[in-house]
């Protein structure tokens, strides 16, 4: 039986993610855990996250989740970061006065700003709701998901990757920004696939059937 560890550090829609995984692949063993042994022995690993990046990273460091993430990515097993779980993989975030992150991807997390505008009209921050995602390149996690599909977002900060070759998806909300990054066996998304209906469930199904290779 295939197993997936959803890392539990107290920040994230853990059970929503777990239920979505069980829905798309009824035979999968879902472990919601921060136990290093259970994470290490899982076939796949997911790092979810919601809330303030300072609190998220602090809990990751306190519980040793940073090492679990590094070991999982270096092992070659499929790895998925979701929302703040994606932002935590970057080098640095502007949130909370500036926070050093896990540095798995080169790049930074930036604030949309208090004066974000589109065609002269001010946009609400956080960016909340459905938005179209433009796929960049062919990746196994985009299988059977039409380009331009809509996913669900809730965030005030966005990722800007340094290595543009790693950007697998982009979105526009007042400005263009990165919403999916891919490198080898690691994939990370700003949106919430577990809340994104058909397209999001397909992405999770693709992840559960991915061998970690591009």
N, C-alpha and C positions, 0 to 999 in steps of 0.2 A: 504494500500500500504506500502510495506517495504521501510525504509529509511536508507541511509548510509551517514554519515558526513565524508568528506575528509577535514581534518584540514588544513586550509590555514594560514600559517605564513610567506608567501612570499618566501618559499624555497621548490621547489618540482615540479614534472611533474603533476601538479594538474589536468589539463584538459585532459592529456593523460590517467590518472587514471580514471577520470570521464567518458570519452568516452568509455573506455574498460568495465567499470561496466555497462553502459547503453547498450553496445553491447551484453554482455552475459546474461543480465536480463533486457529486454526492459521496464518492468513495474516498475523498482526500482526508487525511488526518491533519486537523488544524490544531496547532499548539499555541495558545496565547500565553507567553512566558518570557521571563528574563533570565531563566536558568541557563547558564552557559553551556551545560552539557546537552540540554534539549535543543537549544539553538544550533549548536555545532553538529548535532546528529541529524537535523532536519535536511530534507532534500532541497528545500527552497526557503528563503528568508525574506520577510517584509518588514520594513521600518515605517510605521505610520506616524502621524503627529498632528496635533492641533494645539493652538494656544501660543503663548509667548516663547520665542526662541531661547531666551535666557533661561527660563525654567526648564525647558525641554533638554537643552544641552547640559545644564547642571545635573539633572536627574540621570542622563545618559552617563556622565562621568562618574557620578556617585555609585551607580549600579554596575559600572564596567561595560555598559552597552557599547561604548566607543570601540572597545577591543573586539566585542562580538561582531560589530559591523565590519571592522577591518578584516577579521579572520574569515568572515563569510564571503566578502568580496574577493579576497585573495585566494580562497579555496576554489573558485571557479563555479560555484553553484549559483543558480539564478537568484538574483537579488532585486527587490523592488522597493524604492522609496516613495512615499505618498505625502503630499502637501508639506507640512513642516518637516516631515521625514526627508523630503527632497532638499529643502533649504538647509537642513543640518549637515548635509553632505558637502556643502560648499566650504570655502575658506573662512568667510567672514560675513556677518549680517549687520546692517545698520540698525536693526531693531534694538530697543532697550538701551540706547546709547552706544551700541557697538558690542558685538559678541563674537568671539572666536569659535568657529565651528569645527567639524571633523576633518575637513580638508581632503575628502575623497575625490572631489572634482575641483578644478581650478576655476575660481570665479567668486562673485559676491552676490549678496541679497540686498536689494535696494528698496526704498520706500516709494510708493506711487506718487506721494506728495499731497499737499492740502489744496492744490490748485490744478488738479488734473482736468483737462478739458478735451472735448471732441467737438469739432465744428463750432467752436465758440461757446459751447455749453459745458458747465461744470459737471463732472462725473462724481458719483458717490464713491468714497473709499471707506470700507473695503470693497473690492471687486467681488460681488456676490451674485451668483446665479449661473445661468447657462451661457456658454460662449463657444464659438467655433475654434477648432484646433487644426492648424495647417501642418500636415506631416512632412517632415524633411527626410528624404531617403526611405529605403525599404527596410523595415525591421520586423522580426517575427511577432512582436507584440502589437503591431498594427494590422496583422492578418485579419481579413474579413471585416475591417472597420473602414468605411469610406472616408477619404480625405475630406476635411471640412465638417466632420461629425462634431456634435455639440457635447461638451462635458460640463460638469458642475464645479464651480469655483467658490471659495471663500478665503480671501487673503488680502492683506494690505501691503504686503511686500512681495517682490518678484525677483526671480533669479536672472542674473546676467553672466553667462558662462564665458570664460576667457578663451577656451579652445572652441571655436565655432564648429569644428568638425564633429563635436560631440552632441550638438543640438539636434534632437530628433523630432521636435515639435515646437510650434510657435503660436502665439495668440495675440490679439489686439484689444486693448482697452485703454484708450487715450494715447497709447504708445504700443509698439510691438515689444513682446517680451518672450523669454524662453519658458516653455511649459513641459518639455520632456528632454531628458538627457540620456544618452546611451553610450556605454563603453564596455566592450567585452560582455561579461555576464551581468553587468549592473545596468538597471534602467530606473529612472526616477521621473515622477510626474507631479506637477503642481496641483492639478485637479484631483477630485475625489472619485476614483472609478466606482467605488461601492455605492455612490449616490448618483451615478451617471447613467442609469437605465441601461438600455441595450448595448450601447457602445462601451460603457464602463464595464459591464459584466463580460463582454467579449474580450476586453483587454485582460481581465483577471483570468479568464479561461485560457487565453493565449499564454499568460505567464505560467499557469499550472501545467501547461503542455510544452513549455520551452526548455530546451536542454542547456541554455546559457550561452549558446554560440550564435554568432551573426553570420 
